[in-house]
Amino acid sequence: MNIYLAKVIAGGLGLFVGVSSSGSCQDATPLKDRIGKLIEQLGDSSYGRRQNAKTELERIGVVALDQLHAASFHVDPEIAAAARFIVQSNQFNWEWEYDSPRVREILSNYGSAEIVEKTTYIDELARLEREDGLPALCRLARYETYGALAKRAALHVLRSKPPIGQSQEARAKRILSFVDGGESTASQWIQKYFASEIITAEIEWWKKEIDKETQLIQSRSSDSSYDVKQDLTKWIVFQICRLPAMREQAIELGKTLLEPRPTSLNAQSQTGVASSQAEEFAQWALRLELSELVQLQHASLPYKVLSREPIFTYYLAESHLQLGNLKLADAIAENALNQRTVDVQGEPLEPTASNNDPLNKSLEFTLGYRNASSKERRFYIGSVLASRGRFDWAERELAIAADQDLLMETSLRCLQQLAEIQHSQGRFDDAKKTLEPFVLRFENEPMFRRQMMDQPESTAFVRSYYHLYAADALRTSNEADAASHYIQSIDILPANVDAIIGLYKLKETEELKSIRREKLKNSVSELRTEIRRYDEFLKKYNSEFVESFFDRLANNLNSLAWLIANTEGDFGEAVLLSRRACLLDPDHAEYLDTLAHCYFAAGKWKDAVEQQRKACELKPHHPDLKRALSRFEEKLATSQKQ
């Protein structure tokens, strides 16, 4: 494109201007008038004038999109057809001069991308640090003619939070400048909210917006989607649910989210909301402490779903826990542990003749220790419960699945997860004791060692972390023995960077200094080699073919960044490595935690707090993440007082 768009800040307000290839500028209002005249010229009797108008409109770019979209319904059929053709040509340049390199990279192919790809680009913009993608999201909300996409961008803007130190008033003024004059529904949402940021006074207006989205979905319009309506409803509920006077309205709005998807959108609509969507809803409602919604959902789920997926019984138990019904919550959780289906009040349910579950639950529970699928289910349930902070319930599930059948890989995974939960709570000795039976058998029983030869990675992991946990348990009482365990952990699994970091937490002696420097050097060298190897491989092959390699690359980048940030080295490089890992897997809480630690090591307290808050939003109950956030916030507060 030969046209560039810039933003001129005048008097604190953003004024959009068009900049031609010759460098001349046009004020926003005259530019709007000029676009209107060019659109009318699309119906001129002269072919040359029509082509000139089309070329000039394409040169002006995205600023002309909303007027072109409106013109696609022009009374003159020739103008309407020409406007629709220009809008659908996808030849507009969405990148503007003041965009950062990363934003320009994301938007470079946006115009020609398919709809699904465009949603990915929009989500990427929302995840950028320091609100780097906020202007572009506002731009898409204002000018994107595909309504569902514009609204997706707008919802990201509505959900965004101000960076640390930025005033709400200044931020709202900035955002409003980006959508000033926008006539799209998405623009109106942003203008409505940021003009006052008091949604309670305008709740009826927002309810009508939900109704409009419902009508658009029913008419199969591209201006909305089921996900847009759901996300808008969730955002509104989030805004009002904390206010006692608005709680009932929040619950009433939340109930609409339980309605099944239209048949055309979900083939499973006959049995209600699909399990994954139902889980997402339950977690969302519990996060907002709208326990009544979880109980309504539980009552509406088919027996088959409840009996096959005990996690919903645990969600019901947690809802009663939030309401202060501790005894009932524990009774329901006990039923969930024993895989008994219950009603909302915790009373056991029996399958009906018309909806009988073919699985014999009693038999499955009895033989669960031999059943890999049963173990996998308990592993999943235990992991979910741990992520929700229900560590006591999680430990019981994992302990049953791990049992004494240590030859099964699933048993080892449950054992590892159980020990990790205990370690994250600071129960280092308990974590060591959980893994100890396996390690003792491996060291003392030759037959058991031979049987475990087909699981070398899992075996090495358990043995290495056994020594890591043993070292952590001894670190404050016997540093010599702790050092010995850390070294054994590294020797078994050189990739265990936490063991190297453990060595750096011990008091330095000449002997220890030499050992840990050597271990650090070897680990860093190995990780760099692996990263180069994956980079070279990924350059040669299609990314879809080697998707798993991206996961391994991200893990290695994260491990190297974590190692440097917690030991010694170039903290600036650690930040770059960690940011790259986060780009490969943006919603990985542990990677964001690493990035926060890297910023902290580099002395960037504000960035550390912002990234750690993101990590805690993804895993709000993780003890290690919460402890780190408290430490970072304390350091930031101290630095601001100085």
C-alpha positions as CSV (number, residue, x, y, z in Angstrom):
1,M,0.0,0.0,0.0
2,N,1.1,3.6,-0.7
3,I,-0.9,5.1,2.2
4,Y,0.3,5.3,5.7
5,L,-1.8,6.3,8.7
6,A,-0.5,8.1,11.7
7,K,-1.9,9.3,15.0
8,V,-1.3,12.9,16.0
9,I,-1.7,13.6,19.7
10,A,-3.1,17.1,20.2
11,G,-4.2,18.4,23.6
12,G,-4.0,14.9,25.0
13,L,-6.5,13.5,22.5
14,G,-5.7,11.2,19.6
15,L,-6.8,12.6,16.2
16,F,-6.8,10.2,13.3
17,V,-5.4,11.6,10.1
18,G,-4.7,10.2,6.7
19,V,-1.2,10.7,5.3
20,S,-0.8,10.4,1.5
21,S,2.3,9.1,-0.2
22,S,3.3,12.7,-0.8
23,G,3.2,13.4,2.9
24,S,0.2,15.8,2.9
25,C,-2.2,15.5,5.8
26,Q,-6.0,15.7,6.0
27,D,-8.0,16.5,9.1
28,A,-10.4,13.8,10.2
29,T,-13.7,15.6,9.3
30,P,-12.6,16.7,5.8
31,L,-11.3,13.2,5.3
32,K,-14.7,11.8,6.2
33,D,-16.4,14.2,3.7
34,R,-13.9,13.2,1.0
35,I,-14.6,9.5,1.6
36,G,-18.3,10.2,1.3
37,K,-17.7,12.0,-2.1
38,L,-15.5,9.2,-3.4
39,I,-18.2,6.6,-2.4
40,E,-20.8,8.6,-4.4
41,Q,-18.3,8.7,-7.3
42,L,-18.5,4.9,-7.4
43,G,-21.8,5.3,-9.2
44,D,-20.5,7.9,-11.7
45,S,-21.4,7.3,-15.4
46,S,-17.7,7.6,-16.3
47,Y,-15.7,4.4,-15.9
48,G,-12.5,6.3,-15.4
49,R,-14.0,8.3,-12.4
50,R,-15.4,5.1,-10.9
51,Q,-12.0,3.4,-11.1
52,N,-10.2,6.5,-9.7
53,A,-12.7,6.6,-6.8
54,K,-12.1,2.9,-6.1
55,T,-8.3,3.3,-6.2
56,E,-8.4,6.3,-3.9
57,L,-10.6,4.6,-1.4
58,E,-8.2,1.6,-1.3
59,R,-5.3,4.0,-0.8
60,I,-7.0,5.7,2.1
61,G,-7.3,2.3,3.8
62,V,-9.1,1.1,6.9
63,V,-10.3,4.6,7.8
64,A,-12.8,4.3,5.0
65,L,-14.1,0.9,6.0
66,D,-17.0,1.9,8.2
67,Q,-18.3,4.3,5.6
68,L,-17.8,1.7,2.8
69,H,-19.6,-0.9,4.9
70,A,-22.6,1.5,5.4
71,A,-22.5,2.2,1.6
72,S,-22.9,-1.5,0.8
73,F,-26.6,-0.9,1.6
74,H,-26.8,2.2,-0.6
75,V,-30.0,2.9,-2.6
76,D,-27.9,3.0,-5.7
77,P,-27.2,-0.7,-6.5
78,E,-24.0,0.2,-8.5
79,I,-22.6,2.1,-5.5
80,A,-23.7,-0.7,-3.1
81,A,-22.0,-3.4,-5.2
82,A,-18.8,-1.4,-5.6
83,A,-18.6,-0.7,-1.9
84,R,-19.2,-4.4,-1.1
85,F,-16.5,-5.4,-3.5
86,I,-13.9,-3.0,-1.9
87,V,-14.9,-4.2,1.6
88,Q,-14.6,-7.8,0.7
89,S,-11.3,-7.4,-1.3
90,N,-9.3,-7.6,2.0
91,Q,-6.6,-5.4,0.5
92,F,-6.4,-2.9,3.3
93,N,-3.3,-2.3,5.3
94,W,-4.1,-2.6,9.0
95,E,-0.7,-1.6,10.2
96,W,-0.1,2.0,11.2
97,E,3.1,3.9,11.6
98,Y,3.1,4.1,15.3
99,D,2.5,0.4,15.8
100,S,5.3,-1.6,17.4
101,P,7.2,-4.2,15.3
102,R,5.4,-7.0,17.0
103,V,2.0,-5.5,16.3
104,R,2.9,-4.9,12.7
105,E,4.0,-8.5,12.4
106,I,0.7,-9.8,13.7
107,L,-1.3,-7.5,11.5
108,S,0.8,-7.9,8.4
109,N,-1.4,-10.7,6.9
110,Y,-4.6,-9.9,8.8
111,G,-6.5,-8.5,5.8
112,S,-6.0,-11.6,3.7
113,A,-6.5,-14.1,6.5
114,E,-9.4,-16.5,6.9
115,I,-11.9,-15.7,9.7
116,V,-10.6,-18.3,12.1
117,E,-7.0,-17.0,11.6
118,K,-8.2,-13.5,12.2
119,T,-9.6,-14.5,15.6
120,T,-6.1,-15.8,16.5
121,Y,-4.5,-12.6,15.5
122,I,-7.0,-10.6,17.6
123,D,-6.3,-12.8,20.6
124,E,-2.5,-12.4,20.1
125,L,-2.9,-8.6,20.2
126,A,-4.7,-8.9,23.5
127,R,-1.9,-10.9,25.1
128,L,0.9,-8.4,24.3
129,E,2.8,-6.8,27.2
130,R,2.2,-3.2,28.3
131,E,-1.0,-3.0,26.3
132,D,1.1,-2.9,23.2
133,G,-1.9,-4.2,21.2
134,L,-4.5,-2.0,22.6
135,P,-4.6,0.7,19.8
136,A,-4.8,-2.1,17.2
137,L,-7.7,-3.8,19.0
138,C,-9.5,-0.5,19.1
139,R,-8.8,0.0,15.4
140,L,-10.3,-3.4,14.7
141,A,-13.3,-2.7,16.9
142,R,-13.9,0.5,15.0
143,Y,-13.2,-0.5,11.4
144,E,-13.5,-4.2,11.0
145,T,-16.7,-4.8,8.9
146,Y,-17.1,-8.4,10.0
147,G,-19.1,-7.6,13.1
148,A,-18.3,-10.8,15.1
149,L,-14.5,-10.0,14.8
150,A,-15.0,-6.3,15.7
151,K,-16.9,-7.3,18.8
152,R,-14.3,-9.9,19.7
153,A,-11.7,-7.1,19.6
154,A,-13.9,-4.8,21.6
155,L,-14.4,-7.4,24.3
156,H,-10.7,-7.7,24.7
157,V,-10.5,-4.0,25.2
158,L,-13.4,-4.1,27.8
159,R,-11.7,-6.9,29.7
160,S,-8.2,-5.3,29.7
161,K,-6.7,-3.9,32.8
162,P,-4.6,-0.7,33.2
163,P,-0.8,-1.1,33.6
164,I,0.6,-0.5,37.0
165,G,0.8,3.3,37.7
166,Q,-1.5,4.4,34.9
167,S,-4.6,6.3,36.1
168,Q,-8.0,5.1,35.1
169,E,-9.0,8.5,33.8
170,A,-5.9,8.9,31.5
171,R,-6.3,5.4,30.2
172,A,-10.1,5.8,29.5
173,K,-9.3,9.1,27.7
174,R,-6.7,7.4,25.6
175,I,-9.0,4.5,24.6
176,L,-11.8,6.8,23.8
177,S,-9.5,8.7,21.4
178,F,-8.9,5.5,19.5
179,V,-12.7,4.9,18.8
180,D,-13.8,8.6,18.7
181,G,-16.4,8.9,15.9
182,G,-16.7,5.1,15.4
183,E,-20.2,4.0,14.5
184,S,-19.9,0.3,14.8
185,T,-21.6,-1.6,17.6
186,A,-18.2,-2.7,18.9
187,S,-17.1,1.0,19.0
188,Q,-20.3,1.9,20.9
189,W,-19.6,-0.7,23.5
190,I,-16.1,0.8,24.2
191,Q,-17.4,4.3,24.2
192,K,-20.3,3.4,26.5
193,Y,-18.1,1.8,29.1
194,F,-15.0,4.0,29.1
195,A,-17.1,7.2,29.1
196,S,-17.9,6.4,32.8
197,E,-16.8,2.9,33.6
198,I,-20.0,2.6,35.7
199,I,-21.9,-0.2,34.1
200,T,-24.5,-0.5,36.9
201,A,-26.2,2.7,35.9
202,E,-26.5,1.5,32.3
203,I,-27.4,-2.2,33.0
204,E,-30.6,-2.0,31.0
205,W,-28.7,-0.7,28.0
206,W,-26.3,-3.6,28.2
207,K,-29.1,-6.1,28.6
208,K,-30.6,-4.8,25.4
209,E,-27.2,-5.3,23.7
210,I,-27.3,-9.0,24.7
211,D,-30.8,-9.2,23.2
212,K,-29.5,-7.7,20.0
213,E,-26.8,-10.3,19.8
214,T,-29.4,-13.1,20.4
215,Q,-31.4,-11.8,17.4
216,L,-28.4,-11.6,15.2
217,I,-27.4,-15.2,16.0
218,Q,-31.0,-16.4,15.3
219,S,-30.9,-14.6,11.9
220,R,-27.5,-16.2,11.2
221,S,-25.8,-12.8,10.8
222,S,-22.1,-12.6,10.5
223,D,-22.3,-9.5,12.8
224,S,-22.3,-11.8,15.9
225,S,-21.6,-15.3,17.1
226,Y,-22.6,-17.5,20.0
227,D,-19.1,-16.9,21.6
228,V,-19.5,-13.2,21.3
229,K,-22.8,-13.2,23.1
230,Q,-21.5,-15.6,25.8
231,D,-18.4,-13.5,26.4
232,L,-20.4,-10.2,26.5
233,T,-22.8,-11.8,29.1
234,K,-19.9,-13.0,31.2
235,W,-18.3,-9.6,31.1
236,I,-21.5,-7.9,32.3
237,V,-22.0,-10.5,35.0
238,F,-18.4,-9.9,36.2
239,Q,-19.0,-6.2,36.4
240,I,-22.1,-6.4,38.6
241,C,-21.8,-9.6,40.6
242,R,-19.7,-8.1,43.5
243,L,-22.4,-5.5,44.3
244,P,-25.0,-6.9,46.8
245,A,-27.8,-4.9,45.2
246,M,-27.0,-6.4,41.7
247,R,-26.3,-10.0,42.7
248,E,-29.7,-11.3,41.8
249,Q,-29.5,-9.6,38.4
250,A,-26.1,-11.2,37.9
251,I,-27.5,-14.6,38.7
252,E,-30.4,-14.1,36.3
253,L,-28.0,-13.1,33.5
254,G,-25.8,-16.0,34.4
255,K,-28.7,-18.5,34.0
256,T,-28.9,-17.6,30.3
257,L,-25.4,-19.0,29.9
258,L,-26.8,-22.4,30.8
259,E,-29.1,-22.5,27.7
260,P,-27.9,-25.1,25.2
261,R,-26.2,-24.0,22.0
262,P,-28.3,-23.8,18.9
263,T,-28.3,-27.2,17.1
264,S,-26.4,-25.8,14.2
265,L,-23.6,-24.8,16.4
266,N,-23.2,-27.9,18.5
267,A,-24.2,-31.5,17.6
268,Q,-24.3,-32.4,21.3
269,S,-27.0,-29.9,22.1
270,Q,-29.6,-32.6,22.6
271,T,-27.8,-33.6,25.8
272,G,-27.2,-30.0,27.0
273,V,-24.0,-28.2,27.1
274,A,-20.9,-30.2,26.1
275,S,-18.8,-31.4,29.1
276,S,-15.9,-29.1,28.4
277,Q,-18.2,-26.1,28.1
278,A,-20.0,-27.1,31.2
279,E,-16.7,-27.4,33.1
280,E,-15.7,-23.9,31.9
281,F,-19.0,-22.5,33.1
282,A,-18.7,-24.1,36.6
283,Q,-15.2,-22.8,37.0
284,W,-16.3,-19.3,35.9
285,A,-19.3,-19.3,38.3
286,L,-17.1,-20.4,41.2
287,R,-14.5,-17.8,40.4
288,L,-17.2,-15.1,40.7
289,E,-18.6,-16.9,43.8
290,L,-22.0,-17.3,42.1
291,S,-22.5,-20.7,43.8
292,E,-26.2,-20.8,43.0
293,L,-25.4,-21.1,39.3
294,V,-23.2,-24.1,39.9
295,Q,-26.1,-25.8,41.7
296,L,-28.6,-24.9,38.9
297,Q,-26.1,-26.4,36.4
298,H,-25.7,-29.5,38.4
299,A,-29.4,-30.0,38.6
300,S,-29.7,-29.6,34.8
301,L,-26.9,-32.0,33.8
302,P,-28.0,-35.5,32.6
303,Y,-27.3,-38.4,34.9
304,K,-24.9,-39.9,32.3
305,V,-22.7,-36.9,32.4
306,L,-22.7,-36.7,36.2
307,S,-21.9,-40.4,36.7
308,R,-19.1,-40.4,34.1
309,E,-17.5,-37.2,35.2
310,P,-17.2,-36.9,39.0
311,I,-15.5,-33.5,38.6
312,F,-19.0,-32.0,38.5
313,T,-19.8,-33.4,41.9
314,Y,-16.7,-31.8,43.2
315,Y,-17.8,-28.4,41.7
316,L,-21.1,-28.9,43.5
317,A,-19.2,-29.6,46.8
318,E,-17.1,-26.4,46.2
319,S,-20.3,-24.4,45.7
320,H,-21.6,-25.4,49.1
321,L,-18.1,-24.7,50.5
322,Q,-18.4,-21.1,49.3
323,L,-21.8,-20.8,51.0
324,G,-20.4,-21.9,54.3
325,N,-22.0,-25.4,54.3
326,L,-18.7,-27.1,55.2
327,K,-20.2,-30.4,56.5
328,L,-22.4,-30.8,53.4
329,A,-19.4,-29.9,51.1
330,D,-17.2,-32.6,52.7
331,A,-20.0,-35.2,52.4
332,I,-20.5,-34.4,48.7
333,A,-16.7,-34.5,48.1
334,E,-16.6,-38.0,49.8
335,N,-19.3,-39.2,47.4
336,A,-17.3,-37.8,44.5
337,L,-14.2,-39.7,45.7
338,N,-16.3,-42.9,45.8
339,Q,-17.7,-42.0,42.4
340,R,-21.3,-41.8,43.6
341,T,-23.6,-39.4,41.8
342,V,-25.6,-37.0,44.0
343,D,-28.3,-34.4,43.7
344,V,-27.9,-30.8,44.6
345,Q,-28.4,-31.5,48.3
346,G,-25.8,-34.3,48.3
347,E,-28.3,-37.2,48.3
348,P,-27.1,-40.2,46.1
349,L,-28.9,-40.6,42.8
350,E,-29.7,-43.8,41.1
351,P,-29.8,-44.3,37.3
352,T,-33.2,-44.4,35.7
353,A,-34.3,-47.2,33.4
354,S,-34.4,-44.8,30.5
355,N,-31.0,-43.3,31.1
356,N,-29.0,-46.2,32.6
357,D,-25.2,-45.9,32.7
358,P,-23.8,-49.1,31.3
359,L,-20.7,-48.9,33.5
360,N,-20.8,-50.8,36.7
361,K,-19.5,-48.2,39.1
362,S,-19.1,-50.5,42.0
363,L,-17.0,-52.9,40.0
364,E,-15.0,-50.1,38.3
365,F,-14.2,-48.6,41.7
366,T,-13.1,-52.0,43.1
367,L,-10.8,-52.7,40.2
368,G,-9.7,-49.2,39.6
369,Y,-6.2,-49.9,40.6
370,R,-5.9,-52.2,37.6
371,N,-7.8,-49.9,35.2
372,A,-5.6,-47.4,33.3
373,S,-8.6,-45.3,32.2
374,S,-9.9,-45.0,35.8
375,K,-6.4,-43.9,36.9
376,E,-6.3,-41.3,34.1
377,R,-9.7,-39.9,35.2
378,R,-8.5,-39.6,38.8
379,F,-5.3,-38.0,37.6
380,Y,-7.3,-35.4,35.7
381,I,-9.7,-34.8,38.6
382,G,-6.7,-34.5,41.0
383,S,-5.0,-32.0,38.7
384,V,-8.1,-29.9,38.3
385,L,-8.8,-29.9,42.1
386,A,-5.2,-28.9,42.8
387,S,-5.4,-26.0,40.3
388,R,-8.6,-24.8,42.2
389,G,-6.8,-24.9,45.6
390,R,-8.7,-28.0,46.9
391,F,-5.4,-29.8,47.8
392,D,-7.0,-32.1,50.3
393,W,-9.5,-33.5,47.8
394,A,-6.8,-33.6,45.1
395,E,-4.4,-35.7,47.3
396,R,-7.1,-38.3,48.1
397,E,-7.9,-38.8,44.4
398,L,-4.2,-39.1,43.4
399,A,-3.4,-41.4,46.3
400,I,-6.1,-43.9,45.2
401,A,-4.8,-43.7,41.6
402,A,-1.2,-44.1,42.5
403,D,-1.7,-47.0,45.0
404,Q,0.9,-49.8,45.0
405,D,0.9,-50.6,41.3
406,L,4.1,-48.7,40.6
407,L,4.8,-50.4,37.2
408,M,2.0,-48.5,35.5
409,E,3.0,-45.2,33.9
410,T,-0.3,-43.6,35.0
411,S,0.5,-44.6,38.6
412,L,3.9,-42.8,38.3
413,R,2.2,-39.7,36.9
414,C,-0.2,-39.6,39.9
415,L,2.7,-40.1,42.3
416,Q,4.6,-37.2,40.7
417,Q,1.6,-35.0,40.8
418,L,0.8,-35.8,44.4
419,A,4.4,-35.1,45.4
420,E,4.4,-31.8,43.5
421,I,1.3,-30.6,45.3
422,Q,2.9,-31.3,48.6
423,H,6.1,-29.6,47.6
424,S,4.3,-26.5,46.4
425,Q,2.8,-26.2,49.9
426,G,6.2,-26.3,51.5
427,R,5.7,-29.9,52.7
428,F,9.1,-31.0,51.4
429,D,9.4,-34.0,53.7
430,D,5.9,-35.3,52.7
431,A,6.8,-34.9,49.0
432,K,10.0,-36.9,49.5
433,K,8.1,-39.7,51.4
434,T,5.5,-39.9,48.6
435,L,8.2,-40.8,46.1
436,E,10.3,-42.9,48.5
437,P,8.6,-46.3,48.0
438,F,9.3,-46.2,44.3
439,V,13.0,-45.1,44.7
440,L,13.7,-47.7,47.4
441,R,12.2,-50.5,45.2
442,F,14.2,-49.3,42.2
443,E,17.5,-49.2,44.2
444,N,17.0,-52.5,46.1
445,E,15.0,-54.8,43.7
446,P,16.9,-55.8,40.5
447,M,13.7,-57.3,39.0
448,F,11.8,-54.1,39.5
449,R,14.6,-52.1,37.9
450,R,14.5,-54.4,34.8
451,Q,10.7,-54.0,34.6
452,M,11.1,-50.2,34.6
453,M,13.5,-50.2,31.7
454,D,10.7,-49.5,29.3
455,Q,9.9,-46.2,31.1
456,P,13.3,-44.6,31.4
457,E,12.1,-40.9,31.3
458,S,9.4,-41.4,34.0
459,T,11.8,-43.4,36.2
460,A,14.6,-40.8,35.9
461,F,12.1,-38.0,36.7
462,V,10.8,-39.6,39.9
463,R,14.3,-40.5,41.1
464,S,15.6,-37.0,40.4
465,Y,12.8,-35.2,42.1
466,Y,12.9,-37.5,45.1
467,H,16.5,-36.3,45.7
468,L,15.4,-32.7,45.0
469,Y,12.6,-32.8,47.6
470,A,14.9,-34.6,50.1
471,A,17.5,-31.8,49.6
472,D,14.8,-29.1,50.0
473,A,13.7,-30.8,53.3
474,L,17.3,-30.7,54.6
475,R,18.4,-27.3,53.3
476,T,17.8,-25.4,56.5
477,S,19.1,-28.1,58.9
478,N,21.9,-30.0,57.1
479,E,23.4,-28.2,54.1
480,A,26.0,-30.9,53.5
481,D,23.4,-33.6,53.0
482,A,21.2,-31.2,51.1
483,A,24.1,-30.5,48.6
484,S,24.6,-34.3,48.2
485,H,21.0,-34.8,47.3
486,Y,21.0,-31.9,44.9
487,I,24.0,-33.3,43.1
488,Q,22.4,-36.8,42.9
489,S,19.3,-35.2,41.5
490,I,21.4,-33.5,38.7
491,D,23.4,-36.6,38.0
492,I,20.2,-38.6,37.4
493,L,18.4,-35.9,35.4
494,P,20.8,-33.1,34.1
495,A,17.7,-31.2,32.8
496,N,16.4,-30.7,36.4
497,V,17.4,-27.1,36.6
498,D,15.6,-26.7,40.0
499,A,18.3,-28.9,41.5
500,I,21.0,-26.6,40.2
501,I,19.1,-23.6,41.6
502,G,18.9,-25.4,44.9
503,L,22.7,-25.6,45.0
504,Y,22.8,-21.8,44.6
505,K,20.5,-21.4,47.7
506,L,23.2,-23.1,49.9
507,K,25.9,-21.2,51.6
508,E,28.9,-20.9,49.3
509,T,32.1,-22.9,50.0
510,E,35.0,-23.2,47.7
511,E,34.1,-26.8,46.9
512,L,30.5,-26.0,46.4
513,K,31.3,-23.0,44.3
514,S,33.3,-25.1,41.8
515,I,30.6,-27.9,41.7
516,R,27.7,-25.6,41.0
517,R,29.5,-23.5,38.4
518,E,30.3,-26.7,36.6
519,K,26.7,-28.0,36.8
520,L,25.4,-24.7,35.7
521,K,27.8,-24.5,32.8
522,N,26.9,-28.0,31.6
523,S,23.2,-27.4,31.9
524,V,23.3,-24.1,30.1
525,S,25.4,-25.5,27.3
526,E,23.0,-28.5,26.9
527,L,19.9,-26.3,26.8
528,R,21.5,-23.9,24.2
529,T,22.4,-26.9,22.1
530,E,18.8,-28.2,22.3
531,I,17.3,-24.8,21.4
532,R,19.6,-24.4,18.4
533,R,18.7,-28.0,17.2
534,Y,15.0,-27.3,17.5
535,D,15.4,-23.9,15.7
536,E,17.2,-25.5,12.8
537,F,14.7,-28.3,12.5
538,L,11.7,-26.0,12.6
539,K,13.2,-23.9,9.8
540,K,13.2,-26.9,7.5
541,Y,9.8,-28.4,8.1
542,N,6.1,-27.4,8.2
543,S,5.1,-26.2,11.6
544,E,2.0,-28.4,11.7
545,F,4.1,-31.5,11.1
546,V,6.3,-30.7,14.1
547,E,3.9,-29.1,16.5
548,S,5.3,-31.0,19.4
549,F,8.7,-29.5,18.7
550,F,7.3,-26.1,19.5
551,D,6.3,-27.4,22.9
552,R,9.8,-28.8,23.5
553,L,11.4,-25.6,22.2
554,A,9.2,-23.5,24.5
555,N,10.0,-25.7,27.5
556,N,13.8,-25.5,26.8
557,L,13.6,-21.7,26.4
558,N,11.7,-21.5,29.7
559,S,14.1,-23.8,31.5
560,L,17.1,-21.8,30.4
561,A,15.5,-18.5,31.3
562,W,14.4,-19.8,34.7
563,L,17.9,-21.2,35.4
564,I,19.7,-17.9,34.5
565,A,17.2,-15.8,36.5
566,N,17.7,-17.8,39.6
567,T,21.4,-18.3,39.4
568,E,23.8,-16.1,37.5
569,G,24.2,-14.8,33.9
570,D,22.7,-12.2,31.6
571,F,19.3,-11.3,33.1
572,G,18.5,-9.3,29.9
573,E,19.0,-12.5,27.9
574,A,16.8,-14.4,30.3
575,V,14.0,-11.9,29.7
576,L,14.3,-12.4,25.9
577,L,14.4,-16.2,26.2
578,S,11.3,-16.2,28.5
579,R,9.4,-13.8,26.3
580,R,10.0,-16.1,23.3
581,A,8.7,-19.1,25.3
582,C,5.6,-17.1,26.2
583,L,5.0,-16.2,22.5
584,L,5.1,-19.9,21.7
585,D,2.6,-20.8,24.5
586,P,0.9,-17.6,25.7
587,D,-1.5,-19.1,28.3
588,H,1.1,-21.2,30.2
589,A,1.1,-19.9,33.8
590,E,4.5,-21.3,34.6
591,Y,6.1,-19.6,31.6
592,L,4.6,-16.3,32.7
593,D,5.9,-17.0,36.2
594,T,9.3,-17.4,34.7
595,L,9.1,-14.2,32.8
596,A,8.1,-12.4,36.0
597,H,11.1,-13.8,37.8
598,C,13.4,-12.8,34.9
599,Y,12.1,-9.2,35.1
600,F,12.5,-9.3,38.8
601,A,16.1,-10.5,38.5
602,A,16.7,-7.7,36.0
603,G,15.4,-5.1,38.5
604,K,12.2,-4.4,36.5
605,W,9.8,-4.6,39.5
606,K,6.7,-3.2,37.7
607,D,7.0,-5.6,34.8
608,A,7.6,-8.5,37.2
609,V,4.3,-7.7,39.1
610,E,2.3,-7.4,35.9
611,Q,3.4,-10.7,34.5
612,Q,3.1,-12.5,37.9
613,R,-0.5,-11.2,38.1
614,K,-1.2,-12.7,34.7
615,A,0.2,-16.0,35.9
616,C,-2.0,-15.9,39.0
617,E,-5.0,-15.2,36.9
618,L,-4.4,-18.4,35.0
619,K,-3.7,-20.4,38.2
620,P,-5.1,-18.3,41.1
621,H,-4.7,-21.0,43.7
622,H,-1.1,-22.1,43.0
623,P,0.9,-21.5,46.3
624,D,4.3,-20.8,44.6
625,L,2.8,-18.3,42.2
626,K,0.9,-16.4,45.0
627,R,4.0,-16.3,47.2
628,A,6.1,-14.9,44.3
629,L,3.4,-12.2,43.6
630,S,3.4,-11.1,47.2
631,R,7.2,-10.9,47.2
632,F,7.3,-8.9,43.9
633,E,4.5,-6.5,45.0
634,E,6.3,-5.9,48.3
635,K,9.5,-5.0,46.4
636,L,7.7,-2.7,44.0
637,A,5.9,-0.9,46.9
638,T,9.3,-0.5,48.7
639,S,11.0,0.9,45.5
640,Q,8.2,3.4,44.9
641,K,8.6,4.8,48.5
642,Q,12.3,5.4,48.0
